Amino acid sequence: MIHPIPSGTRDVLPDEMRELRAIEDALRATFDAAGYGEVATPALEYESVLARGESMPPAYRVADDHGNVLALRTDMTVPIARVASTRYASAEPPLRFCYVANAYRQVRPHRGQMREFLQAGVELIGSPAPQGTAEVLGVLSAALESVGLKDFRIGLGSASIVPALLDQAGVGAEDREKILYELVTRDFVGLEREVKRLGLDERIAHVPLLRGGPEVLDQLPDGARGLLGDVLQMLTDDVRDRVILDLGLARDLGYYTGAIFEVYAPGIGSPLGGGGRYDELLGRFGRPLPAVGFALTIDRLHEALAR
């Protein structure tokens, strides 16, 4: 007899579980040494609360016995923003939180994607750019090294460079939305078409194609260079050596406002994790504070170590 489990989920058996726990323990120790305290939040949240984060649509919805619509969290950033704004409403920033928790997302059929997956990460709340961004990138690099990963790289981009250039050019809301859609979907041909249609500086279409070392910043207009240049200057040499600037980088969560980043390892076709700045999210919960964080997918990290 075959007793199926839901698509996008899996059983973890003892040998693998021991290896996963060793990864979690190393990450927890790194987060703790950096001053990040571990928190846990309910897997189920009110859907209306999660919606404030402009996160992904939930994979699972249920109604409780009072008729309230609940949803399984799609990440930990939004729940921690809620915690920081309510349980720490009068606490002096910066606030440093870490977590190891399951998240749940919709998947495309027959793509082998996981609906339920384990993440570990940190959230630094109340520390502005570039200092906060540099701190979190340092913690990210230390965490990856703590589990024994050697050849990883961190792709660093920004969700604010192209919007800033559009603001300087006086692009209206409707046209701006079209251009940013092409950017997020990485349709660079469509992006170039929209830039030409509006008669904008062709460098706006060229920016997302820039990738490499610090020298790529020299190709940006003066006002946009500092958005990432200041972060690079604050990184230690060992972390800076891990960074690849990728100005076409786009994350699929709607709350990012500044620097964004992803982690790559040889032989793994998907990022091991990522994160970025979300300086407007806390304001939606009533306590406007700058913030930045990252999440690592434990299964992908385990696969990278196995390879």
Backbone as CSV, one residue per row, in Angstrom:
resi,resn,N_x,N_y,N_z,CA_x,CA_y,CA_z,C_x,C_y,C_z
1,MET,0.835,-1.198,0.000,0.000,0.000,0.000,0.869,1.247,0.000
2,ILE,0.427,2.283,-0.699,1.147,3.550,-0.738,0.302,4.596,-0.024
3,HIS,0.900,5.230,0.956,0.214,6.297,1.695,0.915,7.605,1.369
4,PRO,0.360,8.400,0.477,1.065,9.593,-0.011,1.111,10.704,1.037
5,ILE,2.061,11.621,0.831,2.113,12.865,1.594,1.890,14.010,0.615
6,PRO,1.546,15.198,1.090,1.273,16.313,0.171,2.473,16.633,-0.709
7,SER,2.203,17.031,-1.949,3.283,17.404,-2.854,4.055,18.578,-2.262
8,GLY,5.355,18.561,-2.481,6.184,19.635,-1.953,6.567,19.456,-0.504
9,THR,6.298,18.273,0.062,6.731,17.962,1.424,7.525,16.665,1.389
10,ARG,8.214,16.337,2.487,9.000,15.115,2.498,9.229,14.652,3.929
11,ASP,9.564,13.380,4.069,9.982,12.811,5.340,11.498,12.942,5.462
12,VAL,11.960,13.207,6.666,13.398,13.271,6.942,13.733,12.141,7.911
13,LEU,14.651,11.275,7.516,14.999,10.095,8.296,16.224,10.367,9.181
14,PRO,16.516,9.470,10.131,17.487,9.790,11.184,18.865,10.237,10.715
15,ASP,19.465,9.552,9.732,20.818,9.939,9.319,20.859,11.370,8.805
16,GLU,19.913,11.696,7.933,19.879,13.062,7.411,19.512,14.045,8.507
17,MET,18.622,13.659,9.399,18.216,14.561,10.467,19.401,14.956,11.343
18,ARG,20.290,13.993,11.619,21.470,14.323,12.409,22.338,15.364,11.703
19,GLU,22.465,15.223,10.387,23.265,16.187,9.631,22.597,17.564,9.612
20,LEU,21.290,17.590,9.443,20.569,18.866,9.451,20.673,19.546,10.807
21,ARG,20.574,18.772,11.869,20.673,19.344,13.212,22.071,19.923,13.455
22,ALA,23.099,19.272,12.917,24.455,19.803,13.074,24.585,21.159,12.379
23,ILE,23.957,21.297,11.199,23.962,22.576,10.489,23.232,23.632,11.315
24,GLU,22.055,23.281,11.821,21.287,24.221,12.641,22.083,24.675,13.859
25,ASP,22.739,23.723,14.535,23.496,24.062,15.740,24.631,25.033,15.431
26,ALA,25.323,24.811,14.288,26.414,25.712,13.912,25.887,27.110,13.605
27,LEU,24.750,27.172,12.920,24.165,28.477,12.598,23.708,29.191,13.863
28,ARG,23.046,28.469,14.754,22.594,29.072,16.009,23.778,29.639,16.809
29,ALA,24.851,28.889,16.859,26.017,29.345,17.612,26.589,30.630,17.008
30,THR,26.617,30.716,15.679,27.112,31.920,15.014,26.198,33.106,15.288
31,PHE,24.903,32.898,15.176,23.955,33.980,15.430,24.069,34.468,16.879
32,ASP,24.169,33.519,17.800,24.263,33.872,19.216,25.540,34.665,19.496
33,ALA,26.652,34.239,18.903,27.918,34.937,19.115,27.867,36.371,18.585
34,ALA,27.031,36.608,17.570,26.896,37.948,16.998,25.870,38.802,17.741
35,GLY,25.256,38.234,18.785,24.323,39.004,19.598,22.877,38.928,19.170
36,TYR,22.514,37.915,18.374,21.139,37.769,17.897,20.409,36.744,18.767
37,GLY,19.273,37.151,19.336,18.498,36.267,20.197,17.450,35.512,19.408
38,GLU,17.302,34.223,19.694,16.375,33.391,18.930,14.931,33.629,19.370
39,VAL,14.040,33.727,18.393,12.605,33.870,18.647,11.857,32.792,17.867
40,ALA,10.647,32.521,18.317,9.736,31.614,17.615,8.383,32.290,17.533
41,THR,7.722,32.139,16.411,6.384,32.714,16.228,5.446,31.612,15.746
42,PRO,4.127,31.824,15.842,3.187,30.792,15.382,3.330,30.522,13.892
43,ALA,3.211,29.267,13.513,3.215,28.937,12.087,1.998,29.541,11.403
44,LEU,0.876,29.620,12.135,-0.348,30.228,11.628,-0.448,31.676,12.100
45,GLU,-0.737,32.568,11.173,-0.964,33.975,11.489,-2.280,34.391,10.842
46,TYR,-2.850,35.487,11.335,-4.010,36.047,10.645,-3.580,36.474,9.241
47,GLU,-4.360,36.100,8.254,-3.983,36.434,6.875,-3.871,37.939,6.679
48,SER,-4.714,38.705,7.357,-4.674,40.166,7.225,-3.364,40.743,7.736
49,VAL,-2.753,40.093,8.729,-1.461,40.549,9.251,-0.361,40.251,8.248
50,LEU,-0.340,39.037,7.707,0.674,38.679,6.721,0.572,39.549,5.478
51,ALA,-0.656,39.954,5.125,-0.855,40.747,3.909,-0.168,42.106,3.998
52,ARG,0.080,42.605,5.198,0.756,43.899,5.334,2.180,43.848,4.793
53,GLY,2.733,42.658,4.716,4.110,42.539,4.264,4.281,42.446,2.775
54,GLU,3.180,42.428,2.004,3.271,42.241,0.552,4.141,41.031,0.244
55,SER,3.977,39.990,1.027,4.730,38.770,0.822,4.043,37.928,-0.249
56,MET,4.510,36.702,-0.421,3.879,35.813,-1.395,2.491,35.396,-0.920
57,PRO,1.592,35.058,-1.849,0.294,34.515,-1.435,0.506,33.240,-0.637
58,PRO,-0.240,33.036,0.444,-0.027,31.847,1.273,-0.367,30.564,0.536
59,ALA,0.336,29.507,0.902,0.079,28.199,0.299,-1.139,27.532,0.926
60,TYR,-1.392,27.824,2.188,-2.483,27.168,2.913,-3.250,28.211,3.712
61,ARG,-4.574,28.154,3.604,-5.472,28.986,4.404,-6.439,28.087,5.156
62,VAL,-6.762,28.490,6.375,-7.768,27.768,7.160,-8.606,28.804,7.895
63,ALA,-9.780,28.391,8.338,-10.632,29.243,9.158,-10.683,28.655,10.560
64,ASP,-10.543,29.511,11.566,-10.619,29.010,12.935,-12.070,28.915,13.378
65,ASP,-12.280,28.527,14.647,-13.644,28.299,15.119,-14.442,29.579,15.302
66,HIS,-13.797,30.739,15.122,-14.512,32.023,15.181,-14.713,32.627,13.795
67,GLY,-14.322,31.896,12.771,-14.494,32.386,11.407,-13.360,33.252,10.897
68,ASN,-12.276,33.413,11.671,-11.128,34.201,11.211,-10.316,33.396,10.195
69,VAL,-9.815,34.074,9.172,-8.998,33.418,8.153,-7.536,33.452,8.602
70,LEU,-6.945,32.255,8.718,-5.553,32.120,9.108,-4.754,31.580,7.919
71,ALA,-3.461,31.838,7.928,-2.600,31.354,6.847,-1.272,30.919,7.431
72,LEU,-0.672,29.902,6.819,0.674,29.508,7.200,1.664,30.537,6.656
73,ARG,2.603,30.946,7.486,3.561,31.997,7.105,4.372,31.573,5.879
74,THR,4.679,32.545,5.032,5.518,32.294,3.859,6.980,32.608,4.136
75,ASP,7.247,33.340,5.195,8.614,33.603,5.645,8.547,34.048,7.099
76,MET,9.689,34.367,7.683,9.717,34.806,9.072,9.876,36.307,9.228
77,THR,10.171,37.015,8.156,10.420,38.450,8.268,9.175,39.199,8.721
78,VAL,8.036,38.904,8.107,6.805,39.608,8.469,6.383,39.294,9.912
79,PRO,6.357,38.023,10.353,6.036,37.764,11.755,6.988,38.457,12.732
80,ILE,8.283,38.516,12.408,9.218,39.179,13.314,9.002,40.688,13.305
81,ALA,8.606,41.252,12.169,8.239,42.670,12.144,7.053,42.926,13.075
82,ARG,6.091,42.012,13.077,4.955,42.124,14.004,5.419,42.057,15.452
83,VAL,6.309,41.112,15.763,6.826,40.971,17.125,7.566,42.228,17.565
84,ALA,8.422,42.750,16.699,9.213,43.928,17.049,8.336,45.146,17.304
85,SER,7.224,45.236,16.574,6.342,46.408,16.694,5.375,46.300,17.860
86,THR,5.162,45.098,18.374,4.196,44.919,19.455,4.884,44.561,20.770
87,ARG,5.628,43.479,20.773,6.262,43.029,22.013,7.468,43.899,22.384
88,TYR,8.040,44.602,21.425,9.200,45.461,21.672,8.902,46.912,21.275
89,ALA,7.674,47.326,21.507,7.229,48.643,21.043,8.017,49.789,21.670
90,SER,8.513,49.616,22.898,9.252,50.681,23.570,10.730,50.347,23.751
91,ALA,11.177,49.219,23.190,12.582,48.821,23.342,13.475,49.703,22.474
92,GLU,14.649,50.006,22.999,15.590,50.853,22.281,16.249,50.049,21.158
93,PRO,16.194,50.532,19.922,16.874,49.825,18.833,18.385,50.063,18.915
94,PRO,19.165,49.215,18.230,18.730,48.160,17.320,18.315,46.884,18.048
95,LEU,17.417,46.132,17.403,16.952,44.845,17.903,17.532,43.758,17.008
96,ARG,18.031,42.706,17.627,18.665,41.627,16.870,17.955,40.311,17.175
97,PHE,17.339,39.728,16.154,16.612,38.473,16.301,17.162,37.441,15.324
98,CYS,17.090,36.164,15.717,17.395,35.073,14.797,16.333,33.991,14.958
99,TYR,16.328,33.034,14.041,15.295,31.993,14.064,15.755,30.787,13.260
100,VAL,15.168,29.650,13.575,15.219,28.444,12.753,13.791,27.934,12.717
101,ALA,13.145,27.993,11.564,11.705,27.726,11.513,11.285,27.307,10.113
102,ASN,10.168,26.587,10.044,9.593,26.204,8.765,8.814,27.361,8.148
103,ALA,8.854,27.437,6.819,8.025,28.366,6.063,7.283,27.564,5.000
104,TYR,6.209,28.159,4.457,5.317,27.424,3.556,4.956,28.336,2.383
105,ARG,5.127,27.822,1.156,4.865,28.650,-0.019,4.168,27.854,-1.111
106,GLN,3.499,28.607,-1.988,2.928,27.996,-3.180,4.052,27.574,-4.112
107,VAL,3.818,26.512,-4.864,4.819,26.039,-5.824,4.156,25.803,-7.171
108,ARG,4.972,25.798,-8.215,4.473,25.458,-9.538,4.419,23.943,-9.679
109,PRO,3.364,23.410,-10.250,3.245,21.949,-10.370,4.394,21.350,-11.161
110,HIS,4.820,20.171,-10.725,5.809,19.360,-11.442,7.169,20.043,-11.578
111,ARG,7.501,20.965,-10.669,8.806,21.619,-10.708,9.744,21.107,-9.611
112,GLY,9.283,20.196,-8.772,10.119,19.686,-7.698,10.386,20.682,-6.597
113,GLN,9.575,21.718,-6.509,9.765,22.737,-5.485,9.112,22.305,-4.177
114,MET,9.625,22.844,-3.073,9.134,22.469,-1.757,8.081,23.463,-1.274
115,ARG,6.971,22.931,-0.769,5.958,23.776,-0.128,6.348,24.085,1.312
116,GLU,6.960,23.112,1.962,7.389,23.276,3.348,8.908,23.150,3.394
117,PHE,9.567,24.145,3.964,11.026,24.095,4.015,11.517,24.826,5.256
118,LEU,12.682,24.400,5.718,13.266,24.927,6.951,14.229,26.055,6.620
119,GLN,14.080,27.166,7.320,14.944,28.322,7.122,15.635,28.695,8.428
120,ALA,16.806,29.285,8.299,17.497,29.892,9.433,17.957,31.274,8.997
121,GLY,17.792,32.260,9.861,18.171,33.598,9.458,18.199,34.570,10.601
122,VAL,18.478,35.819,10.278,18.528,36.898,11.265,17.769,38.099,10.732
123,GLU,17.314,38.930,11.661,16.701,40.221,11.335,17.331,41.271,12.246
124,LEU,17.873,42.308,11.647,18.470,43.433,12.370,17.559,44.635,12.188
125,ILE,16.920,45.053,13.260,15.883,46.086,13.194,16.360,47.340,13.917
126,GLY,16.306,48.464,13.212,16.685,49.732,13.806,18.088,50.190,13.466
127,SER,18.775,49.486,12.577,20.118,49.870,12.151,20.069,50.250,10.681
128,PRO,20.328,51.504,10.338,20.177,51.952,8.952,21.330,51.497,8.077
129,ALA,21.169,51.729,6.772,22.256,51.491,5.824,23.248,52.649,5.936
130,PRO,24.522,52.398,5.664,25.105,51.119,5.243,25.560,50.234,6.403
131,GLN,25.561,50.792,7.648,26.120,50.042,8.773,25.390,48.719,8.998
132,GLY,24.040,48.770,9.029,23.269,47.559,9.289,23.446,46.529,8.199
133,THR,23.494,46.983,6.958,23.668,46.057,5.838,25.013,45.356,5.927
134,ALA,26.060,46.107,6.232,27.390,45.519,6.353,27.443,44.517,7.501
135,GLU,26.786,44.835,8.621,26.779,43.899,9.752,26.128,42.577,9.366
136,VAL,24.972,42.643,8.713,24.245,41.423,8.368,25.008,40.608,7.333
137,LEU,25.658,41.265,6.379,26.471,40.525,5.413,27.636,39.820,6.108
138,GLY,28.183,40.455,7.143,29.238,39.815,7.911,28.738,38.592,8.651
139,VAL,27.550,38.687,9.250,26.959,37.538,9.945,26.648,36.428,8.948
140,LEU,26.137,36.788,7.774,25.832,35.797,6.745,27.080,35.028,6.337
141,SER,28.171,35.731,6.081,29.407,35.069,5.676,29.929,34.170,6.793
142,ALA,29.895,34.652,8.031,30.366,33.848,9.162,29.509,32.605,9.347
143,ALA,28.199,32.729,9.130,27.295,31.583,9.286,27.610,30.503,8.257
144,LEU,27.845,30.904,7.016,28.148,29.930,5.969,29.486,29.244,6.227
145,GLU,30.451,29.993,6.693,31.747,29.396,7.014,31.636,28.451,8.215
146,SER,30.745,28.762,9.153,30.630,27.943,10.366,30.146,26.533,10.070
147,VAL,29.394,26.358,8.988,28.909,25.010,8.661,29.870,24.261,7.736
148,GLY,30.953,24.929,7.331,31.960,24.273,6.509,31.871,24.546,5.026
149,LEU,31.020,25.494,4.628,30.915,25.819,3.206,32.102,26.691,2.805
150,LYS,32.766,26.335,1.718,34.021,26.993,1.358,33.897,27.951,0.177
151,ASP,33.273,27.498,-0.911,33.352,28.230,-2.176,32.106,29.051,-2.483
152,PHE,31.435,29.534,-1.460,30.214,30.302,-1.694,30.549,31.719,-2.138
153,ARG,29.569,32.334,-2.793,29.647,33.737,-3.173,28.328,34.417,-2.802
154,ILE,28.418,35.707,-2.548,27.237,36.494,-2.202,26.999,37.505,-3.313
155,GLY,25.878,37.364,-4.000,25.492,38.341,-5.005,24.835,39.527,-4.328
156,LEU,25.319,40.722,-4.601,24.827,41.940,-3.950,24.299,42.904,-4.992
157,GLY,23.046,43.284,-4.846,22.430,44.262,-5.734,21.634,45.270,-4.931
158,SER,20.735,45.955,-5.587,19.928,46.958,-4.898,18.557,47.062,-5.544
159,ALA,17.546,47.108,-4.694,16.178,47.305,-5.171,15.853,48.779,-5.359
160,SER,16.817,49.666,-5.092,16.521,51.096,-5.116,17.246,51.872,-6.212
161,ILE,18.216,51.248,-6.903,18.980,52.014,-7.889,18.112,52.430,-9.070
162,VAL,17.433,51.459,-9.706,16.588,51.806,-10.853,15.429,52.733,-10.433
163,PRO,14.713,52.463,-9.328,13.687,53.419,-8.889,14.235,54.828,-8.669
164,ALA,15.462,54.927,-8.118,16.046,56.254,-7.914,16.301,56.955,-9.244
165,LEU,16.776,56.204,-10.237,17.010,56.787,-11.560,15.695,57.206,-12.212
166,LEU,14.635,56.419,-11.987,13.324,56.793,-12.532,12.786,58.044,-11.858
167,ASP,13.026,58.176,-10.562,12.609,59.390,-9.850,13.325,60.614,-10.417
168,GLN,14.629,60.474,-10.655,15.391,61.594,-11.207,14.882,61.992,-12.586
169,ALA,14.403,60.991,-13.351,13.909,61.263,-14.701,12.456,61.732,-14.713
170,GLY,11.795,61.745,-13.545,10.412,62.198,-13.465,9.414,61.270,-14.122
171,VAL,9.674,59.963,-14.083,8.776,58.986,-14.705,7.509,58.848,-13.862
172,GLY,6.345,58.875,-14.514,5.071,58.758,-13.832,4.815,57.375,-13.278
173,ALA,3.808,57.276,-12.426,3.547,56.035,-11.695,3.247,54.863,-12.634
174,GLU,2.432,55.075,-13.668,2.047,53.982,-14.560,3.245,53.458,-15.342
175,ASP,4.018,54.361,-15.923,5.202,53.942,-16.683,6.250,53.336,-15.761
176,ARG,6.372,53.880,-14.567,7.324,53.343,-13.587,6.993,51.889,-13.265
177,GLU,5.714,51.597,-13.088,5.293,50.235,-12.762,5.648,49.266,-13.887
178,LYS,5.476,49.698,-15.128,5.817,48.846,-16.265,7.305,48.528,-16.299
179,ILE,8.133,49.546,-16.055,9.579,49.343,-16.096,10.018,48.413,-14.974
180,LEU,9.491,48.617,-13.770,9.888,47.779,-12.641,9.403,46.344,-12.814
181,TYR,8.276,46.162,-13.491,7.801,44.800,-13.766,8.791,44.072,-14.671
182,GLU,9.270,44.760,-15.699,10.245,44.146,-16.599,11.530,43.807,-15.841
183,LEU,11.882,44.653,-14.887,13.092,44.417,-14.112,12.937,43.195,-13.213
184,VAL,11.822,43.108,-12.488,11.607,42.004,-11.544,11.516,40.678,-12.284
185,THR,10.885,40.674,-13.475,10.765,39.438,-14.263,12.017,39.167,-15.091
186,ARG,13.008,40.054,-14.975,14.285,39.922,-15.675,14.106,39.854,-17.189
187,ASP,13.115,40.576,-17.683,12.910,40.702,-19.128,13.675,41.947,-19.576
188,PHE,14.966,41.793,-19.827,15.797,42.944,-20.125,15.513,43.512,-21.517
189,VAL,15.007,42.670,-22.414,14.596,43.185,-23.727,13.381,44.088,-23.559
190,GLY,12.420,43.632,-22.746,11.252,44.464,-22.475,11.618,45.737,-21.747
191,LEU,12.597,45.660,-20.857,13.050,46.848,-20.136,13.641,47.866,-21.094
192,GLU,14.482,47.393,-22.013,15.081,48.306,-22.989,14.009,48.926,-23.879
193,ARG,12.985,48.140,-24.233,11.899,48.660,-25.058,11.157,49.792,-24.341
194,GLU,10.869,49.604,-23.054,10.153,50.626,-22.292,11.000,51.888,-22.130
195,VAL,12.296,51.717,-21.898,13.183,52.872,-21.743,13.227,53.681,-23.036
196,LYS,13.316,52.988,-24.165,13.341,53.697,-25.446,12.007,54.381,-25.719
197,ARG,10.916,53.711,-25.391,9.587,54.287,-25.632,9.407,55.605,-24.891
198,LEU,9.964,55.676,-23.698,9.810,56.876,-22.876,10.907,57.906,-23.116
199,GLY,11.886,57.556,-23.981,12.965,58.492,-24.270,13.882,58.738,-23.090
200,LEU,14.076,57.726,-22.243,14.901,57.873,-21.051,16.370,57.609,-21.355
201,ASP,17.196,57.970,-20.408,18.629,57.690,-20.501,18.821,56.186,-20.665
202,GLU,19.549,55.788,-21.712,19.733,54.362,-22.000,20.476,53.625,-20.899
203,ARG,21.161,54.376,-20.019,21.872,53.729,-18.912,20.908,53.030,-17.951
204,ILE,19.644,53.457,-17.921,18.668,52.813,-17.044,18.470,51.362,-17.457
205,ALA,18.467,51.105,-18.777,18.336,49.728,-19.254,19.640,48.968,-19.112
206,HIS,20.753,49.679,-19.073,22.063,49.023,-18.982,22.400,48.614,-17.558
207,VAL,21.890,49.350,-16.563,22.244,49.085,-15.168,22.010,47.631,-14.762
208,PRO,20.837,47.022,-15.054,20.618,45.641,-14.597,21.534,44.604,-15.245
209,LEU,22.281,44.985,-16.273,23.189,44.049,-16.934,24.582,44.059,-16.310
210,LEU,24.809,44.977,-15.363,26.135,45.119,-14.774,26.367,44.052,-13.712
211,ARG,27.507,43.390,-13.805,27.843,42.329,-12.858,29.360,42.207,-12.778
212,GLY,29.877,42.104,-11.544,31.311,41.947,-11.383,31.787,42.515,-10.064
213,GLY,32.985,43.099,-10.076,33.582,43.658,-8.877,33.198,45.116,-8.671
214,PRO,33.862,45.780,-7.725,33.525,47.183,-7.417,33.601,48.107,-8.618
215,GLU,34.350,47.707,-9.652,34.500,48.578,-10.820,33.178,48.822,-11.546
216,VAL,32.187,47.931,-11.368,30.916,48.147,-12.073,30.205,49.393,-11.551
217,LEU,30.515,49.813,-10.329,29.883,51.008,-9.777,30.307,52.258,-10.544
218,ASP,31.463,52.210,-11.191,31.934,53.360,-11.961,31.038,53.644,-13.162
219,GLN,30.227,52.672,-13.555,29.350,52.860,-14.706,27.983,53.411,-14.318
220,LEU,27.790,53.663,-13.018,26.520,54.211,-12.537,26.589,55.729,-12.483
221,PRO,25.438,56.396,-12.618,25.409,57.837,-12.378,25.875,58.147,-10.958
222,ASP,26.402,59.335,-10.750,27.007,59.700,-9.461,26.086,59.429,-8.284
223,GLY,24.807,59.786,-8.389,23.906,59.662,-7.255,23.594,58.238,-6.860
224,ALA,23.870,57.270,-7.753,23.524,55.877,-7.468,24.710,55.063,-6.961
225,ARG,25.919,55.587,-7.088,27.096,54.798,-6.733,27.166,54.502,-5.239
226,GLY,26.803,55.489,-4.442,26.947,55.331,-3.002,26.011,54.319,-2.390
227,LEU,24.938,53.945,-3.085,23.952,53.030,-2.516,24.574,51.681,-2.185
228,LEU,25.536,51.237,-2.988,26.249,49.993,-2.708,27.713,50.233,-2.372
229,GLY,28.288,51.308,-2.891,29.691,51.598,-2.623,29.967,51.785,-1.143
230,ASP,29.058,52.444,-0.436,29.252,52.647,0.998,29.212,51.332,1.760
231,VAL,28.356,50.393,1.310,28.294,49.081,1.954,29.608,48.341,1.761
232,LEU,30.128,48.331,0.527,31.379,47.634,0.243,32.522,48.162,1.099
233,GLN,32.569,49.459,1.285,33.656,50.052,2.060,33.618,49.611,3.516
234,MET,32.441,49.266,4.035,32.315,48.901,5.446,32.512,47.420,5.689
235,LEU,32.613,46.618,4.644,32.824,45.182,4.809,34.286,44.896,5.127
236,THR,34.522,43.852,5.907,35.888,43.397,6.116,36.402,42.768,4.820
237,ASP,37.711,42.653,4.694,38.300,42.167,3.444,37.809,40.765,3.096
238,ASP,37.694,39.883,4.112,37.305,38.504,3.814,35.872,38.417,3.316
239,VAL,34.996,39.285,3.825,33.609,39.295,3.344,33.542,39.939,1.965
240,ARG,34.253,41.036,1.780,34.235,41.725,0.489,34.713,40.809,-0.626
241,ASP,35.668,39.937,-0.327,36.169,39.006,-1.340,35.107,37.998,-1.773
242,ARG,34.085,37.791,-0.961,32.999,36.863,-1.297,31.925,37.505,-2.172
243,VAL,31.923,38.828,-2.268,30.804,39.559,-2.865,30.993,39.737,-4.369
244,ILE,29.931,39.469,-5.106,29.847,39.789,-6.534,28.717,40.795,-6.707
245,LEU,29.003,41.950,-7.241,27.952,42.920,-7.502,27.104,42.457,-8.683
246,ASP,25.803,42.433,-8.500,24.865,42.007,-9.538,23.700,42.990,-9.524
247,LEU,23.757,43.989,-10.396,22.763,45.052,-10.372,21.464,44.653,-11.059
248,GLY,21.412,43.436,-11.604,20.162,42.902,-12.141,19.455,42.003,-11.153
249,LEU,19.992,41.890,-9.944,19.404,41.016,-8.932,18.039,41.541,-8.519
250,ALA,17.068,40.639,-8.426,15.714,41.011,-8.008,15.173,39.904,-7.113
251,ARG,14.659,40.262,-5.952,14.065,39.300,-5.034,12.554,39.264,-5.254
252,ASP,11.923,38.123,-4.943,10.513,37.940,-5.260,9.573,38.268,-4.104
253,LEU,10.049,39.047,-3.129,9.191,39.512,-2.048,9.045,41.022,-2.161
254,GLY,7.856,41.522,-1.865,7.532,42.902,-2.194,8.000,43.953,-1.223
255,TYR,8.645,43.574,-0.116,8.947,44.588,0.898,10.370,45.128,0.829
256,TYR,11.195,44.663,-0.105,12.578,45.133,-0.148,12.677,46.558,-0.687
257,THR,13.571,47.359,-0.083,13.680,48.776,-0.427,15.092,49.213,-0.773
258,GLY,16.109,48.448,-0.442,17.491,48.867,-0.660,18.347,47.714,-1.112
259,ALA,19.493,47.539,-0.453,20.410,46.454,-0.807,19.715,45.108,-0.705
260,ILE,19.936,44.249,-1.685,19.413,42.891,-1.680,20.563,41.948,-2.015
261,PHE,20.465,40.693,-1.549,21.567,39.778,-1.781,21.082,38.341,-1.819
262,GLU,21.882,37.494,-2.472,21.629,36.057,-2.562,22.941,35.314,-2.367
263,VAL,22.824,34.039,-1.957,23.995,33.201,-1.707,24.046,32.098,-2.756
264,TYR,25.224,31.883,-3.345,25.401,30.873,-4.374,26.527,29.910,-3.975
265,ALA,26.389,28.664,-4.427,27.424,27.661,-4.205,27.551,26.818,-5.463
266,PRO,28.749,26.311,-5.760,28.954,25.510,-6.984,28.058,24.277,-7.005
267,GLY,27.491,23.992,-8.179,26.709,22.785,-8.363,25.278,22.859,-7.889
268,ILE,24.870,23.992,-7.333,23.502,24.151,-6.843,22.788,25.143,-7.755
269,GLY,21.687,24.720,-8.358,21.027,25.538,-9.363,20.177,26.661,-8.830
270,SER,19.971,26.713,-7.527,19.158,27.759,-6.920,19.948,28.421,-5.797
271,PRO,19.636,29.669,-5.468,20.320,30.312,-4.341,20.088,29.540,-3.041
272,LEU,21.096,29.518,-2.183,20.966,28.886,-0.878,20.134,29.737,0.074
273,GLY,19.963,30.983,-0.268,19.184,31.904,0.558,19.436,33.308,0.085
274,GLY,18.917,34.249,0.826,19.092,35.644,0.456,18.382,36.550,1.425
275,GLY,18.406,37.831,1.108,17.760,38.801,1.989,17.957,40.199,1.468
276,GLY,17.836,41.169,2.366,18.002,42.556,1.970,17.381,43.508,2.966
277,ARG,17.365,44.765,2.571,16.806,45.819,3.417,15.300,45.932,3.173
278,TYR,14.561,46.172,4.260,13.115,46.402,4.163,12.752,47.544,5.112
279,ASP,13.170,48.744,4.747,13.088,49.890,5.648,11.684,50.436,5.843
280,GLU,10.707,49.970,5.072,9.339,50.473,5.211,8.393,49.487,5.881
281,LEU,8.810,48.232,6.051,7.904,47.204,6.553,7.469,47.464,7.989
282,LEU,8.386,47.847,8.869,8.034,48.049,10.272,7.007,49.170,10.432
283,GLY,7.053,50.156,9.547,6.087,51.247,9.613,4.661,50.780,9.384
284,ARG,4.487,49.709,8.624,3.142,49.182,8.378,2.562,48.534,9.631
285,PHE,3.430,48.238,10.595,2.982,47.666,11.858,3.000,48.696,12.982
286,GLY,3.237,49.956,12.645,3.118,51.018,13.631,4.396,51.463,14.289
287,ARG,5.548,50.912,13.898,6.813,51.357,14.473,7.847,51.512,13.367
288,PRO,7.894,52.678,12.723,8.799,52.852,11.578,10.259,52.751,12.012
289,LEU,10.935,51.719,11.524,12.349,51.516,11.802,13.001,50.901,10.570
290,PRO,14.237,51.275,10.268,14.953,50.596,9.179,15.270,49.170,9.598
291,ALA,15.415,48.275,8.632,15.663,46.878,8.966,16.320,46.162,7.793
292,VAL,17.011,45.072,8.132,17.675,44.251,7.121,17.817,42.847,7.696
293,GLY,17.784,41.841,6.829,17.908,40.463,7.303,18.176,39.506,6.160
294,PHE,18.340,38.235,6.527,18.517,37.192,5.519,17.942,35.884,6.035
295,ALA,17.690,34.971,5.106,17.245,33.614,5.441,18.012,32.626,4.572
296,LEU,18.461,31.531,5.189,19.116,30.440,4.483,18.195,29.233,4.484
297,THR,18.082,28.553,3.352,17.298,27.327,3.262,18.180,26.155,3.655
298,ILE,17.822,25.496,4.758,18.691,24.470,5.341,18.894,23.299,4.378
299,ASP,17.855,22.864,3.677,17.991,21.730,2.761,18.990,22.030,1.641
300,ARG,18.931,23.242,1.086,19.865,23.599,0.016,21.286,23.723,0.569
301,LEU,21.405,24.236,1.761,22.711,24.338,2.382,23.292,22.937,2.616
302,HIS,22.446,22.015,3.047,22.859,20.629,3.248,23.308,20.008,1.928
303,GLU,22.570,20.261,0.867,22.937,19.736,-0.452,24.282,20.293,-0.905
304,ALA,24.497,21.587,-0.682,25.759,22.189,-1.083,26.936,21.584,-0.325
305,LEU,26.744,21.310,0.945,27.798,20.684,1.744,28.056,19.251,1.281
306,ALA,26.997,18.531,0.908,27.150,17.151,0.439,27.940,17.109,-0.857
307,ARG,27.795,18.142,-1.695,28.512,18.176,-2.965,29.967,18.559,-2.780
